Amino acid sequence: MPINVNNEEVLERRSRETPLETAARLRAEFGIVLSEQARKPLPRPVYDELSGDD
């Protein structure tokens, strides 16, 4: 029974995470370190090209 309650607590805590917090948690869990270049968002034209909007 304690395992089930613990799982519910973890799921509840994670459901309140923002996408940035989830990404940071997963990077820490798997030991992934982002470079400064990887932290910068891509320019808008890149997203437009990916979505087919020109």
Jmol script that loads the backbone (N, CA, C; Angstrom):
load data "model"
ATOM      1  N   MET A   1       0.806  -1.209   0.000  1.00  0.00           N
ATOM      2  CA  MET A   1       0.000   0.000   0.000  1.00  0.00           C
ATOM      3  C   MET A   1       0.852   1.279   0.000  1.00  0.00           C
ATOM      4  N   PRO A   2       1.907   1.386   0.774  1.00  0.00           N
ATOM      5  CA  PRO A   2       2.715   2.618   0.745  1.00  0.00           C
ATOM      6  C   PRO A   2       3.251   2.936  -0.635  1.00  0.00           C
ATOM      7  N   ILE A   3       3.549   1.912  -1.430  1.00  0.00           N
ATOM      8  CA  ILE A   3       4.070   2.157  -2.772  1.00  0.00           C
ATOM      9  C   ILE A   3       3.020   2.873  -3.609  1.00  0.00           C
ATOM     10  N   ASN A   4       1.773   2.451  -3.511  1.00  0.00           N
ATOM     11  CA  ASN A   4       0.685   3.059  -4.265  1.00  0.00           C
ATOM     12  C   ASN A   4       0.493   4.516  -3.867  1.00  0.00           C
ATOM     13  N   VAL A   5       0.525   4.810  -2.579  1.00  0.00           N
ATOM     14  CA  VAL A   5       0.372   6.186  -2.105  1.00  0.00           C
ATOM     15  C   VAL A   5       1.539   7.027  -2.598  1.00  0.00           C
ATOM     16  N   ASN A   6       2.754   6.472  -2.550  1.00  0.00           N
ATOM     17  CA  ASN A   6       3.930   7.195  -3.008  1.00  0.00           C
ATOM     18  C   ASN A   6       3.811   7.520  -4.498  1.00  0.00           C
ATOM     19  N   ASN A   7       3.354   6.582  -5.296  1.00  0.00           N
ATOM     20  CA  ASN A   7       3.173   6.825  -6.726  1.00  0.00           C
ATOM     21  C   ASN A   7       2.169   7.940  -6.969  1.00  0.00           C
ATOM     22  N   GLU A   8       1.089   7.951  -6.200  1.00  0.00           N
ATOM     23  CA  GLU A   8       0.082   9.006  -6.353  1.00  0.00           C
ATOM     24  C   GLU A   8       0.670  10.369  -6.010  1.00  0.00           C
ATOM     25  N   GLU A   9       1.507  10.416  -4.989  1.00  0.00           N
ATOM     26  CA  GLU A   9       2.142  11.677  -4.602  1.00  0.00           C
ATOM     27  C   GLU A   9       3.079  12.168  -5.702  1.00  0.00           C
ATOM     28  N   VAL A  10       3.845  11.267  -6.286  1.00  0.00           N
ATOM     29  CA  VAL A  10       4.771  11.636  -7.360  1.00  0.00           C
ATOM     30  C   VAL A  10       3.986  12.143  -8.557  1.00  0.00           C
ATOM     31  N   LEU A  11       2.926  11.432  -8.930  1.00  0.00           N
ATOM     32  CA  LEU A  11       2.110  11.862 -10.066  1.00  0.00           C
ATOM     33  C   LEU A  11       1.471  13.224  -9.811  1.00  0.00           C
ATOM     34  N   GLU A  12       1.008  13.457  -8.599  1.00  0.00           N
ATOM     35  CA  GLU A  12       0.405  14.750  -8.261  1.00  0.00           C
ATOM     36  C   GLU A  12       1.441  15.863  -8.353  1.00  0.00           C
ATOM     37  N   ARG A  13       2.635  15.616  -7.836  1.00  0.00           N
ATOM     38  CA  ARG A  13       3.699  16.622  -7.863  1.00  0.00           C
ATOM     39  C   ARG A  13       4.100  16.932  -9.306  1.00  0.00           C
ATOM     40  N   ARG A  14       4.211  15.892 -10.129  1.00  0.00           N
ATOM     41  CA  ARG A  14       4.618  16.101 -11.519  1.00  0.00           C
ATOM     42  C   ARG A  14       3.527  16.770 -12.338  1.00  0.00           C
ATOM     43  N   SER A  15       2.282  16.589 -11.982  1.00  0.00           N
ATOM     44  CA  SER A  15       1.208  17.222 -12.750  1.00  0.00           C
ATOM     45  C   SER A  15       1.208  18.740 -12.561  1.00  0.00           C
ATOM     46  N   ARG A  16       1.856  19.215 -11.502  1.00  0.00           N
ATOM     47  CA  ARG A  16       1.955  20.662 -11.268  1.00  0.00           C
ATOM     48  C   ARG A  16       3.207  21.265 -11.875  1.00  0.00           C
ATOM     49  N   GLU A  17       4.095  20.432 -12.425  1.00  0.00           N
ATOM     50  CA  GLU A  17       5.323  20.928 -13.044  1.00  0.00           C
ATOM     51  C   GLU A  17       5.013  21.687 -14.325  1.00  0.00           C
ATOM     52  N   THR A  18       5.789  22.724 -14.549  1.00  0.00           N
ATOM     53  CA  THR A  18       5.712  23.408 -15.834  1.00  0.00           C
ATOM     54  C   THR A  18       6.547  22.602 -16.829  1.00  0.00           C
ATOM     55  N   PRO A  19       6.365  22.824 -18.123  1.00  0.00           N
ATOM     56  CA  PRO A  19       7.205  22.120 -19.100  1.00  0.00           C
ATOM     57  C   PRO A  19       8.706  22.366 -18.883  1.00  0.00           C
ATOM     58  N   LEU A  20       9.075  23.585 -18.497  1.00  0.00           N
ATOM     59  CA  LEU A  20      10.495  23.870 -18.237  1.00  0.00           C
ATOM     60  C   LEU A  20      11.007  23.081 -17.040  1.00  0.00           C
ATOM     61  N   GLU A  21      10.184  22.957 -16.000  1.00  0.00           N
ATOM     62  CA  GLU A  21      10.589  22.185 -14.827  1.00  0.00           C
ATOM     63  C   GLU A  21      10.714  20.701 -15.165  1.00  0.00           C
ATOM     64  N   THR A  22       9.801  20.204 -15.980  1.00  0.00           N
ATOM     65  CA  THR A  22       9.862  18.801 -16.396  1.00  0.00           C
ATOM     66  C   THR A  22      11.139  18.548 -17.186  1.00  0.00           C
ATOM     67  N   ALA A  23      11.450  19.442 -18.127  1.00  0.00           N
ATOM     68  CA  ALA A  23      12.662  19.289 -18.929  1.00  0.00           C
ATOM     69  C   ALA A  23      13.910  19.331 -18.041  1.00  0.00           C
ATOM     70  N   ALA A  24      13.944  20.249 -17.093  1.00  0.00           N
ATOM     71  CA  ALA A  24      15.098  20.360 -16.191  1.00  0.00           C
ATOM     72  C   ALA A  24      15.235  19.102 -15.337  1.00  0.00           C
ATOM     73  N   ARG A  25      14.114  18.577 -14.846  1.00  0.00           N
ATOM     74  CA  ARG A  25      14.152  17.360 -14.033  1.00  0.00           C
ATOM     75  C   ARG A  25      14.678  16.178 -14.851  1.00  0.00           C
ATOM     76  N   LEU A  26      14.198  16.038 -16.071  1.00  0.00           N
ATOM     77  CA  LEU A  26      14.643  14.928 -16.913  1.00  0.00           C
ATOM     78  C   LEU A  26      16.108  15.065 -17.309  1.00  0.00           C
ATOM     79  N   ARG A  27      16.546  16.298 -17.601  1.00  0.00           N
ATOM     80  CA  ARG A  27      17.971  16.496 -17.918  1.00  0.00           C
ATOM     81  C   ARG A  27      18.832  16.105 -16.729  1.00  0.00           C
ATOM     82  N   ALA A  28      18.428  16.505 -15.524  1.00  0.00           N
ATOM     83  CA  ALA A  28      19.191  16.155 -14.325  1.00  0.00           C
ATOM     84  C   ALA A  28      19.173  14.641 -14.094  1.00  0.00           C
ATOM     85  N   GLU A  29      18.025  14.020 -14.309  1.00  0.00           N
ATOM     86  CA  GLU A  29      17.895  12.580 -14.093  1.00  0.00           C
ATOM     87  C   GLU A  29      18.796  11.782 -15.031  1.00  0.00           C
ATOM     88  N   PHE A  30      18.938  12.250 -16.264  1.00  0.00           N
ATOM     89  CA  PHE A  30      19.733  11.524 -17.250  1.00  0.00           C
ATOM     90  C   PHE A  30      21.122  12.117 -17.452  1.00  0.00           C
ATOM     91  N   GLY A  31      21.475  13.134 -16.674  1.00  0.00           N
ATOM     92  CA  GLY A  31      22.810  13.706 -16.732  1.00  0.00           C
ATOM     93  C   GLY A  31      23.104  14.479 -18.002  1.00  0.00           C
ATOM     94  N   ILE A  32      22.088  15.135 -18.558  1.00  0.00           N
ATOM     95  CA  ILE A  32      22.260  15.897 -19.786  1.00  0.00           C
ATOM     96  C   ILE A  32      22.523  17.357 -19.428  1.00  0.00           C
ATOM     97  N   VAL A  33      23.568  17.923 -20.001  1.00  0.00           N
ATOM     98  CA  VAL A  33      23.916  19.325 -19.759  1.00  0.00           C
ATOM     99  C   VAL A  33      23.777  20.077 -21.079  1.00  0.00           C
ATOM    100  N   LEU A  34      23.019  21.167 -21.062  1.00  0.00           N
ATOM    101  CA  LEU A  34      22.840  21.973 -22.266  1.00  0.00           C
ATOM    102  C   LEU A  34      23.940  23.017 -22.376  1.00  0.00           C
ATOM    103  N   SER A  35      24.418  23.207 -23.593  1.00  0.00           N
ATOM    104  CA  SER A  35      25.392  24.267 -23.845  1.00  0.00           C
ATOM    105  C   SER A  35      24.648  25.603 -23.900  1.00  0.00           C
ATOM    106  N   GLU A  36      25.389  26.682 -23.879  1.00  0.00           N
ATOM    107  CA  GLU A  36      24.766  28.008 -23.980  1.00  0.00           C
ATOM    108  C   GLU A  36      24.009  28.153 -25.299  1.00  0.00           C
ATOM    109  N   GLN A  37      24.573  27.610 -26.379  1.00  0.00           N
ATOM    110  CA  GLN A  37      23.917  27.690 -27.679  1.00  0.00           C
ATOM    111  C   GLN A  37      22.587  26.934 -27.661  1.00  0.00           C
ATOM    112  N   ALA A  38      22.546  25.796 -26.990  1.00  0.00           N
ATOM    113  CA  ALA A  38      21.318  25.003 -26.936  1.00  0.00           C
ATOM    114  C   ALA A  38      20.238  25.687 -26.106  1.00  0.00           C
ATOM    115  N   ARG A  39      20.612  26.595 -25.225  1.00  0.00           N
ATOM    116  CA  ARG A  39      19.636  27.291 -24.381  1.00  0.00           C
ATOM    117  C   ARG A  39      18.944  28.448 -25.114  1.00  0.00           C
ATOM    118  N   LYS A  40      19.501  28.867 -26.249  1.00  0.00           N
ATOM    119  CA  LYS A  40      18.913  29.979 -26.993  1.00  0.00           C
ATOM    120  C   LYS A  40      17.780  29.472 -27.890  1.00  0.00           C
ATOM    121  N   PRO A  41      16.646  30.155 -27.896  1.00  0.00           N
ATOM    122  CA  PRO A  41      15.561  29.733 -28.781  1.00  0.00           C
ATOM    123  C   PRO A  41      15.943  29.944 -30.246  1.00  0.00           C
ATOM    124  N   LEU A  42      15.382  29.114 -31.089  1.00  0.00           N
ATOM    125  CA  LEU A  42      15.627  29.256 -32.529  1.00  0.00           C
ATOM    126  C   LEU A  42      14.892  30.477 -33.061  1.00  0.00           C
ATOM    127  N   PRO A  43      15.378  31.082 -34.132  1.00  0.00           N
ATOM    128  CA  PRO A  43      14.697  32.225 -34.732  1.00  0.00           C
ATOM    129  C   PRO A  43      13.333  31.804 -35.302  1.00  0.00           C
ATOM    130  N   ARG A  44      12.415  32.726 -35.356  1.00  0.00           N
ATOM    131  CA  ARG A  44      11.063  32.470 -35.832  1.00  0.00           C
ATOM    132  C   ARG A  44      11.017  31.814 -37.216  1.00  0.00           C
ATOM    133  N   PRO A  45      11.854  32.226 -38.183  1.00  0.00           N
ATOM    134  CA  PRO A  45      11.803  31.596 -39.503  1.00  0.00           C
ATOM    135  C   PRO A  45      12.036  30.078 -39.475  1.00  0.00           C
ATOM    136  N   VAL A  46      12.800  29.594 -38.518  1.00  0.00           N
ATOM    137  CA  VAL A  46      13.035  28.152 -38.414  1.00  0.00           C
ATOM    138  C   VAL A  46      11.719  27.440 -38.113  1.00  0.00           C
ATOM    139  N   TYR A  47      10.946  27.977 -37.154  1.00  0.00           N
ATOM    140  CA  TYR A  47       9.659  27.375 -36.810  1.00  0.00           C
ATOM    141  C   TYR A  47       8.679  27.474 -37.977  1.00  0.00           C
ATOM    142  N   ASP A  48       8.704  28.603 -38.665  1.00  0.00           N
ATOM    143  CA  ASP A  48       7.831  28.773 -39.824  1.00  0.00           C
ATOM    144  C   ASP A  48       8.137  27.735 -40.896  1.00  0.00           C
ATOM    145  N   GLU A  49       9.425  27.505 -41.142  1.00  0.00           N
ATOM    146  CA  GLU A  49       9.814  26.522 -42.152  1.00  0.00           C
ATOM    147  C   GLU A  49       9.390  25.113 -41.744  1.00  0.00           C
ATOM    148  N   LEU A  50       9.546  24.775 -40.460  1.00  0.00           N
ATOM    149  CA  LEU A  50       9.155  23.460 -39.987  1.00  0.00           C
ATOM    150  C   LEU A  50       7.657  23.228 -40.105  1.00  0.00           C
ATOM    151  N   SER A  51       6.866  24.280 -39.866  1.00  0.00           N
ATOM    152  CA  SER A  51       5.410  24.120 -39.893  1.00  0.00           C
ATOM    153  C   SER A  51       4.844  24.283 -41.307  1.00  0.00           C
ATOM    154  N   GLY A  52       5.672  24.719 -42.244  1.00  0.00           N
ATOM    155  CA  GLY A  52       5.198  24.909 -43.615  1.00  0.00           C
ATOM    156  C   GLY A  52       4.680  26.305 -43.880  1.00  0.00           C
ATOM    157  N   ASP A  53       4.710  27.180 -42.867  1.00  0.00           N
ATOM    158  CA  ASP A  53       4.309  28.579 -43.045  1.00  0.00           C
ATOM    159  C   ASP A  53       5.496  29.364 -43.587  1.00  0.00           C
ATOM    160  N   ASP A  54       5.295  30.044 -44.714  1.00  0.00           N
ATOM    161  CA  ASP A  54       6.403  30.817 -45.271  1.00  0.00           C
ATOM    162  C   ASP A  54       6.169  32.294 -45.155  1.00  0.00           C
TER     163      ASP A  54
END
end "model"
wireframe off; spacefill off
backbone 0.3
color backbone group
